[in-house]
Every structure is written in C-alpha cells, then in structure tokens.
C-alpha cells in the first residue's frame, strides 16, 4: 500500500512541484487548499503533510502563525510528519555564511522574525518536522517570483535584470530538485531527529554567473543590467507589498550560501539537475510568453 502525502497549497510553487515529485515516487497524493474544508479530517491517514502554504508578504503577520498552528494541530492528531520548505530569512543580514542547521537565527526584520517564530513553534511541538531549507526558487513555469517576473522578463531582448550586487554569491534552488529532496527525506523520516533542519544548497551563483549560464543555456548574448529600486520606494505609500520587498533587499547584497554537508550525508546518491538544463526549462519561450496567472505577488521564495 503506498504511503500518503497531503500537500497543502498544491497550486503554489513548492506545493505543485512536491505533488508531482511524490506522485512520481509512487506515493498517494492528496491536495488541500486553505479554503478546502477541514484540515484535521483531511490529515487523517496521511504519512506526511507537505506545508506549501505561503501567503503574500502583507498577510504574513496575520496569517502565518495561524496557518502553521492548524498544521501542527492536524499533525499532532494524525501522527504525520510535516515537511516545511524553509528559507534563508531567519539568518539576517549580519550572519556570515555558509548557513547550516547550526547557524544562529539572528534576523531582526519583521519577516525574518515571523519565520523564526514559525519554526520555533514546530520545534516546541511534538510533531516530527523536517525543515528543508533553500534559497530563491527557479521554477518550471512563470509563477510571479523574482526570477521570472523581474530577472528574465526582458531576456528576449538580451537583458538579464539583477536586483542586487552581481559580484556576490546567492543561493538558488531548482524546484523539481527541491521537491525530489523532500521525497528523499520523507522516505527516511523515521531515522531522522524529531525536528530536523536540513539545508539544501542547490546552486550558489553570482549575478554575473547566472547571466553567463543563461547565455549558454539560450545560445544568446545576455547582458546583465542592475535593477533600479527607486520605483519601489515611490510605490511604498500605495502598494502594500513594496515595503516588504524593500525590507528583504538585503538578501541581494548579502553574500551567502547554504551548507550541504547534512543533506549530502543523508542522500549520497542524490543528483541535482544540471544548471543549464534547469535554466533552459525555466526560460523556455512558452514560459516567458505566459503571463503570471498564479495570483501571487512578487516575493522571495
């Protein structure tokens, strides 16, 4: 009998890829959206709950604690393991990398504090939890993230627009790979600590390295241009998302990478997708031409 994964937010970036990865691995997959009914009932019989819920930044303070409280309660009642796609917000701007499970969570900005408190709620619970931590997402379709809405939006005109210092390293994860990593960890969950914080390194790339890789992946001469931030500052009084995007700007100017030692030791046979293949998929012509229908405003992964 196949194991069962309950995917929360299966229409979102991580949730959609997780649903595909668990299904491909032979799991029985159920989907649950935030307005999809009773979570406690839906979680019964689930072996793993994949928490792909990620509200827009302006709703984080109000929604994130309650959403995760519901997940913790459902997991405690069902005995399911929860997999949470963690991010790098918890470390803050002044924490040297590489960032690992042992790196202190020193973020002081509002969004970083919300993520710290959310993770601590799982740590304080009795729920078996896997935080699978990664950097910004590279997806297989346009979903309104930084990569497709800003950086490669002008790629057909030979421009790659970068929001920060293009000379420093930045962490990226190709979502199909990150979802496969979630499956691999789910299948060994009984052997992991009750609360496991496992960074997934993905690709560590400077802005210039991404532009060069895109040139190779597309066969075109791609030039890097730096993004102007002044329109976001002008938009602050009337666009609720703008202050949060500005708050997280430091990630584009803070050199960082994730330490893959723990993940590599657990999954020695795991192979991530070649960078050029991932980029070719992400910037396929039909993907670039497709408008963002996700309903999700621009934000970090």
C-alpha positions as CSV (number, residue, x, y, z in Angstrom):
1,X,0.0,0.0,0.0
2,X,1.5,3.4,-1.0
3,X,2.4,6.0,1.6
4,X,0.2,9.1,1.6
5,X,1.3,12.7,1.2
6,X,-1.1,15.5,2.0
7,X,0.0,18.6,0.0
8,X,-1.1,22.0,1.4
9,X,-1.1,24.6,-1.3
10,X,-0.7,22.2,-4.2
11,X,-1.4,25.0,-6.7
12,X,1.6,27.0,-5.4
13,X,5.2,26.9,-6.4
14,X,6.6,24.4,-3.9
15,X,3.3,22.5,-3.5
16,X,2.8,21.9,-7.2
17,X,6.3,20.5,-7.6
18,X,6.0,18.5,-4.4
19,X,2.8,16.9,-5.6
20,X,4.5,15.8,-8.9
21,X,7.6,14.5,-7.1
22,X,5.7,12.4,-4.5
23,X,3.4,11.0,-7.2
24,X,6.3,10.1,-9.4
25,X,7.9,8.3,-6.4
26,X,4.8,6.1,-6.0
27,X,3.1,7.9,-3.2
28,X,-0.6,8.5,-2.9
29,X,-1.1,12.3,-3.1
30,X,-3.9,14.3,-1.7
31,X,-4.3,18.1,-2.2
32,X,-5.7,20.6,0.3
33,X,-6.1,24.3,-0.2
34,X,-6.6,26.9,2.5
35,X,-10.4,27.1,1.8
36,X,-10.6,23.4,1.1
37,X,-12.6,22.2,4.2
38,X,-11.4,20.7,7.4
39,X,-7.7,20.1,7.7
40,X,-8.0,17.8,10.7
41,X,-10.2,15.4,8.7
42,X,-8.0,15.7,5.5
43,X,-4.9,14.8,7.5
44,X,-6.2,11.5,8.8
45,X,-4.2,8.7,7.4
46,X,-1.6,10.9,5.9
47,X,2.0,9.8,6.5
48,X,3.5,13.2,5.5
49,X,2.0,16.7,5.4
50,X,3.9,19.0,3.0
51,X,3.2,22.5,4.0
52,X,3.4,24.6,0.8
53,X,1.2,27.4,2.2
54,X,2.9,30.8,1.7
55,X,0.6,33.8,1.9
56,X,1.7,37.2,0.3
57,X,4.1,39.2,2.5
58,X,1.5,41.8,3.6
59,X,-0.6,38.9,5.1
60,X,2.3,37.1,6.9
61,X,1.9,38.7,10.4
62,X,-1.8,37.9,10.4
63,X,-1.9,34.5,8.6
64,X,1.4,32.7,9.1
65,X,1.1,31.9,12.8
66,X,-2.5,30.7,12.5
67,X,-1.9,28.6,9.4
68,X,1.0,26.8,11.0
69,X,-0.9,26.4,14.2
70,X,-3.5,24.5,12.2
71,X,-0.9,22.3,10.6
72,X,0.8,21.5,13.9
73,X,-2.6,20.5,15.4
74,X,-3.5,18.3,12.4
75,X,-0.1,16.6,12.5
76,X,-0.3,16.0,16.3
77,X,-3.7,14.4,15.8
78,X,-2.8,12.3,12.8
79,X,0.8,11.4,13.7
80,X,2.0,12.7,10.3
81,X,5.5,14.1,9.7
82,X,5.4,17.8,8.5
83,X,7.8,19.0,5.8
84,X,8.2,22.7,5.6
85,X,10.1,24.5,2.8
86,X,12.4,26.7,4.9
87,X,14.1,29.8,3.6
88,X,17.1,31.9,4.5
89,X,15.2,34.8,6.1
90,X,16.0,33.5,9.6
91,X,19.7,34.3,9.5
92,X,19.6,38.0,9.0
93,X,21.9,40.4,7.2
94,X,24.9,40.2,9.5
95,X,25.3,36.4,9.8
96,X,28.4,35.1,7.9
97,X,27.7,32.1,5.6
98,X,27.8,29.2,4.9
99,X,24.4,28.9,6.6
100,X,23.7,25.5,8.2
101,X,21.5,23.9,10.8
102,X,23.9,25.2,13.5
103,X,23.9,28.8,12.3
104,X,22.1,31.1,14.8
105,X,18.8,32.7,13.7
106,X,19.6,36.3,14.2
107,X,17.2,38.1,11.8
108,X,15.7,41.2,13.4
109,X,13.5,42.4,10.5
110,X,9.7,41.6,10.7
111,X,9.5,38.9,8.0
112,X,12.6,37.2,9.4
113,X,11.2,37.2,12.9
114,X,7.9,35.7,11.7
115,X,9.8,32.8,10.1
116,X,11.9,32.3,13.2
117,X,8.8,32.2,15.4
118,X,7.1,29.8,12.9
119,X,10.0,27.4,13.0
120,X,10.2,27.6,16.8
121,X,6.5,26.6,17.0
122,X,7.3,23.3,15.3
123,X,10.4,22.8,17.4
124,X,8.4,23.3,20.6
125,X,5.6,20.9,19.4
126,X,5.6,17.1,19.5
127,X,5.3,16.9,15.7
128,X,8.0,15.1,13.6
129,X,9.2,18.0,11.5
130,X,11.6,18.4,8.5
131,X,12.6,22.0,7.6
132,X,14.0,21.7,4.1
133,X,15.8,25.0,3.7
134,X,16.7,26.5,0.4
135,X,17.4,29.8,-1.3
136,X,15.4,31.6,-4.1
137,X,13.4,29.4,-6.4
138,X,13.9,28.6,-10.1
139,X,10.6,27.2,-11.3
140,X,9.5,25.4,-14.4
141,X,6.8,27.9,-15.2
142,X,6.1,31.6,-14.6
143,X,4.7,31.9,-11.1
144,X,5.4,35.5,-10.2
145,X,8.7,35.1,-8.3
146,X,11.8,37.3,-8.7
147,X,13.3,35.1,-11.3
148,X,10.5,35.2,-13.9
149,X,8.9,38.5,-13.0
150,X,12.0,40.6,-12.9
151,X,15.2,38.9,-13.8
152,X,14.4,37.1,-17.1
153,X,11.4,39.2,-18.1
154,X,13.5,41.0,-20.7
155,X,15.6,38.0,-21.8
156,X,14.2,38.0,-25.3
157,X,15.7,41.5,-25.7
158,X,19.1,40.1,-24.4
159,X,18.8,41.6,-20.9
160,X,19.1,39.9,-17.5
161,X,17.9,42.3,-14.8
162,X,19.6,41.7,-11.4
163,X,18.2,43.2,-8.1
164,X,21.5,43.4,-6.2
165,X,25.3,43.2,-6.2
166,X,26.1,40.9,-9.1
167,X,29.6,40.0,-7.8
168,X,28.5,38.2,-4.6
169,X,27.1,34.6,-4.3
170,X,23.4,34.0,-3.9
171,X,21.6,30.7,-3.1
172,X,19.2,29.2,-5.7
173,X,17.1,26.0,-5.8
174,X,15.5,24.4,-8.9
175,X,12.1,23.5,-7.6
176,X,11.8,20.0,-9.2
177,X,15.1,19.1,-7.4
178,X,14.0,20.6,-4.1
179,X,10.7,18.6,-4.3
180,X,12.7,15.4,-5.0
181,X,14.8,16.2,-2.0
182,X,11.6,16.4,0.1
183,X,10.6,13.0,-1.1
184,X,14.0,11.5,-0.2
185,X,13.8,13.0,3.3
186,X,10.2,11.9,3.7
187,X,11.2,8.3,2.9
188,X,13.8,8.3,5.7
189,X,11.8,10.3,8.2
190,X,11.8,7.6,10.9
191,X,15.6,7.7,11.0
192,X,15.8,11.5,11.4
193,X,15.7,13.5,14.6
194,X,12.2,14.6,15.6
195,X,13.0,18.1,14.5
196,X,15.4,18.2,11.5
197,X,16.7,21.4,9.9
198,X,18.3,20.3,6.7
199,X,19.7,23.0,4.3
200,X,19.6,22.2,0.5
201,X,22.5,24.0,-1.2
202,X,21.2,24.0,-4.7
203,X,23.2,26.4,-6.9
204,X,25.4,29.1,-5.4
205,X,25.8,31.8,-8.1
206,X,26.8,35.4,-8.5
207,X,24.5,37.5,-10.7
208,X,27.2,37.5,-13.4
209,X,27.4,33.7,-13.3
210,X,23.6,33.4,-13.8
211,X,23.9,35.8,-16.8
212,X,26.7,33.7,-18.3
213,X,24.8,30.5,-17.7
214,X,21.7,32.0,-19.4
215,X,23.8,32.9,-22.4
216,X,25.0,29.3,-22.7
217,X,21.5,27.9,-22.0
218,X,19.8,30.1,-24.6
219,X,22.6,30.4,-27.1
220,X,22.2,34.2,-27.0
221,X,24.4,37.0,-25.8
222,X,22.8,38.0,-22.5
223,X,23.8,41.3,-20.8
224,X,23.3,41.9,-17.1
225,X,21.6,45.1,-16.1
226,X,21.1,46.1,-12.5
227,X,17.5,46.8,-11.3
228,X,16.5,50.2,-10.2
229,X,14.9,50.2,-6.7
230,X,13.6,53.8,-6.7
231,X,10.2,52.8,-8.3
232,X,9.6,50.6,-5.3
233,X,10.4,53.4,-2.9
234,X,8.0,55.7,-4.8
235,X,5.3,53.0,-4.6
236,X,5.5,52.5,-0.8
237,X,2.6,54.8,0.1
238,X,0.1,53.0,-2.0
239,X,1.4,49.4,-2.8
240,X,1.3,47.3,0.3
241,X,3.9,44.8,-1.0
242,X,6.6,47.4,-1.7
243,X,7.8,48.0,1.9
244,X,8.3,44.2,2.3
245,X,10.2,43.9,-0.9
246,X,12.5,46.7,0.2
247,X,12.8,45.1,3.7
248,X,14.2,41.9,2.0
249,X,16.5,43.8,-0.3
250,X,19.5,42.9,1.9
251,X,19.4,39.3,0.6
252,X,20.6,40.5,-2.8
253,X,23.5,42.4,-1.2
254,X,24.5,39.8,1.4
255,X,26.9,37.1,0.1
256,X,25.6,33.7,1.2
257,X,25.4,30.0,0.5
258,X,23.9,27.0,2.2
259,X,26.0,24.3,3.7
260,X,25.0,21.0,2.0
261,X,27.0,18.7,4.3
262,X,24.0,17.3,6.2
263,X,21.9,16.7,3.1
264,X,24.8,15.2,1.2
265,X,25.5,12.7,4.1
266,X,21.8,11.7,4.2
267,X,21.4,11.4,0.4
268,X,24.7,10.4,-1.1
269,X,23.1,9.3,-4.4
270,X,21.0,12.4,-5.0
271,X,21.9,14.3,-8.1
272,X,20.6,17.7,-8.9
273,X,19.7,18.9,-12.4
274,X,22.4,20.4,-14.5
275,X,22.2,24.2,-14.2
276,X,21.9,24.7,-17.9
277,X,19.1,22.2,-18.2
278,X,17.3,23.9,-15.3
279,X,17.6,27.3,-16.9
280,X,16.6,26.1,-20.3
281,X,13.4,24.7,-18.8
282,X,12.8,27.9,-16.7
283,X,13.2,30.3,-19.6
284,X,11.5,28.3,-22.4
285,X,9.9,30.6,-24.9
286,X,6.3,29.5,-24.0
287,X,7.1,30.1,-20.3
288,X,8.4,33.6,-20.9
289,X,5.4,34.4,-23.1
290,X,3.0,33.2,-20.5
291,X,1.6,35.9,-18.1
292,X,1.6,35.4,-14.4
293,X,-1.8,33.7,-13.6
294,X,-0.8,32.5,-10.2
295,X,-2.4,35.4,-8.4
296,X,0.7,35.5,-6.2
297,X,2.5,38.9,-5.9
298,X,6.3,39.1,-6.3
299,X,8.3,38.0,-3.3
300,X,11.3,35.9,-2.4
301,X,10.8,32.1,-2.3
